[in-house]
Amino acid sequence: MAVMGKARHMRQFSRHRRPGGQSPKGQGIRFWGRHAVLAALDNPERRIKRIWGTREAIGQLDLPSALPVSYADVTDLARLVARDAPHQGLVIEVDPLDSPYLGDILREESDAGRRSPLVVLDQVTDPHNIGAVLRSAAAFDAAAIITQDRHSPPESGVIARAASGALETVPWVRVVNLSRALEEIAEAQYWRIGLTGETETTLGETLDGSKVALVLGSEGDGMRHNVMEHCDVLARLPISPRMESLNISNAAAIALYAVATAGA
């Protein structure tokens, strides 16, 4: 799959992680759909506990012999996942990934001489949006997405489905304090750009070739004041006045594209 290019990037943090999204004690998380399932199977950091599938779908996979496999028909699989979820004949149960440390991400990017952007999400709680941002982050080679533990959802099948494999390939850093994380990002020489409609400065005007951290707030409340104060500049996307704002995931995709093509 096209989004699998960052798997090696993720493996380097396996010894320096802390617990990320948690599932109820003793239970795993269920993913469904070919992209989410195949990406999880391809991720050496992901612990797969069980797989269910139709004989046709399972027959197309090269599975470890130790992995418990259960054959099921389409109706039975539908009972394992969210209502009307498009499982495409495959469901797996997994443990959540651990969160890499922000300092490790910043250090590795610096040591490798990369200028990949960071995406910082302030109080974005909709799992569909988190998944879509992960997908855009993979598409535009972002180094990581960063959220605050208390204001972001845990891993889930909805996120994995929306991310279309990117949950396994883009580091998802969960921090205790987003403002302190932005200070650490500044020390690593990133230009912190807060996206908001309440400014005349456009995003393109702020891109000067520096390493960039894009900061986006929730659709309802936007960025919190303290987070906004930890940005170097505030910028807007130059959208038509016929539309007040964009969905957070659309805004992230457009902003990442702008960063990727700046100076091209």
N, C-alpha and C positions, 0 to 999 in steps of 0.2 A: 504494500500500500504506500501511496505517495507520502503520507504523513509520518512514516516510520523513521525518517532520517535522523532524529535526535535521540534514538535509544541509547547510543554509546554515551551521549552527553549525560543522561540520567544515571547511568551505572556508576559514575565516578563518585557519587555522593552516598553510596549505600552504607558507608561506615560513619557517616556524620549526619544522621537524620534524627528527628524527634517525632513522636507520634503525631499523625495528621488527623484526617477525618476519621471519626470512630463509629463503629457499628455497635448495636446492643451486645452486651457481654455474651460470648459464646456463639454469636451469629455472624454470618458473613453478609456481604452485599451482593445483590444479584444484578448482573449486567445482561443485556439482551441485544440482539442485532449483530450482523456479521462484522461490521467495522469495530464495534466495541469489544466483541468477543475475541476476534483475531488479534487485535492490538494487545489485549491483556495476555493472551497466550504467548505473544511474541516478546513480552516484557520480562526479563529475567528477575526483576525486582518484585514482580507481582506473584503472590501466593494464590494459586488456584485451588479451591477446595473440592469442587465438583462441577461437572458439566452435564446438562440435559440437552437432548436434541432429537430431531427426526433422524431416521436411519440414513436418509439421503444427505442431510447436512453434516452429520457426524462422519459419514464415509468420505467426505472431501477433506478431512482434517488429518494431520499427522500428530497424534496425541501421545504424551508420555504414558507408558504402560501403567505407571502407578496412579494415574489420575482416575478417580471414580467416574464412570460414565453411565448415564441412565438414558435409555431410549424412550421417547415419548411421542405421541402424536400432537398435532397442532393444537387441539383443544386442551390437552393436558398442559402444554407449555404456556398457554394463555392464562392458566390458573396460577402460574408461578410468578408472573410479572404484573406490573401496573395495568389497569384496565385499558384495553385497546392498544397496548404497547406493540409496536411492530417487531416481533422477536425474530422473524426470518428463519425460524426453525432452530435457533440456538439460544440457550440460557446458561450462564455460569454463575457460580457463587465464589466470591473472592474475599480476601482480607484487604482492608484499605492500605494504601501506600503510606509510608511515613513521609513527613515533610522535610525537605532538605533545609539546611541552615542558609539564611540570606548571605552571611559572610562567605560561605563556601562558593556560592554562585558568583558573587562579585569577584572573589579571588581567582576563580577559574577563568572568568571572562577576561580579567586583566592579564593573567599569565599567558593566555592564548592570543592576546592582542585583538580580541573581537570587539565589535561595537554594536552588538545586538541590543535592541531596546528592551526595557522592562515595562510591564503593565501592572500598575498598582490600582486595586479596586477598593474603594471605600464604601462599605455597607451595601455591597451588591449581594442580595440574598436569593434572587431567583435562580434556581438551578439550571434552567434553560439558558439564561444569560451567561452564567459561569461557563457552561459547556460551549456555547457559541464563541465566547472570548478565547477559550483555550484553543478552539479550532482555528481562529484567526491568528492567534499567537504562533501556532505551528506553521501556518501558511506563510507568515512573514518573518519566520525565524527569530521570534522573541526569545530572550534568554530565560524568562520566567514570568509567571504571574504571581502577584503578592497580595494576600488578603489578611485581614485581622481575624484571629480565631473566633472571637465572640460575634462577629458580624458577617459570617459567611457560612454557607451550608456545608455539611459533610459530603464526602463522596457518595454518589448514588447512581443507580441505573439511568436516571434521567440525565444527569450530568454526562455520564459516559456516552450515552446515545447522542446527545447534542454535540459533544466534542468530536464524535466520529473518529475515535482513535487517539486524539491529541491528549487525553487524560494520561496516557501512558508515556508520552514523549516530551511534554512540556513540564518542566519543574513547577510545582505549585507550592509556594512558600507561604506558610501560615505564621504570622508574627503576633506577639502579645500586644504591641503598641505600634500603630501605623506611623505615628509622628516620629518615633525614634528610628523606625526603619527608614523613613525618608531622610533622616539625618545621616544614617549610615550610607545610604545611596549617594548623598551629596559628597561625602568623604571619598567615595570611589570615583568622583569626577563625572557624575551624571548630571545633566541639565533636566531639572524636574519641571515638567509642563503639566499644569492642571487644566483640564478641559471643562469649560463652562460657557454658557451663553451670555454671561453677564460681563462681557468685555468687548472692546472694539478690535483687539489684536487677533489676527487670524493665526491658525497653527502654522501655516507656511512661513509667516513672518518671524517665527521664533526658532526655526530650524536653521542652525548655522554650522552643521557638521559635528557638533558635540554629541557625545553619548547621551541618549535620551531615556528618561523614565516618564511614561505617560500615566497621569493620575486621573481616574474617572470616578465620579460619585454615583450614588444610586439614582434611579429615574425620579423617584418621588422627592427626596430631600437634597440631592446633589452632594457635593463634598461638604464634610463638616468644616467649621471655621478653622479649627486647629490644624486640620490636614491642609486646607487651602493656604494657611500661613507658612507651611513647610514646602510650598512650591516656589520655584525661582521665578516663574512667570505664569500667568493665566492666559489661555488662548481659546478661541472658538473655531468651530468648523463653519466655513462660509456657506451655509445652507439658505435656501430661499425663505423669505419672510412668510410665505404661505404655510410653512411648517415650523412650529415653535421649537421642536427638538427632535432628536433621533433616539431610537432604542439604544440602550447602552452597548449592546453587542455590535450594532451597526456602526455606532460612533467609534468603537475600538478598532473595527476593521478598517474604516476609512483613515483613521489616524495612523495606524500601523502602515498602511499603504503610503501615506504621505511621507512618513519617516523613511521608508524603504526607497522611495523615488526621489527624495530631496537631493538636489544637485545633479540628478541624472541627465 
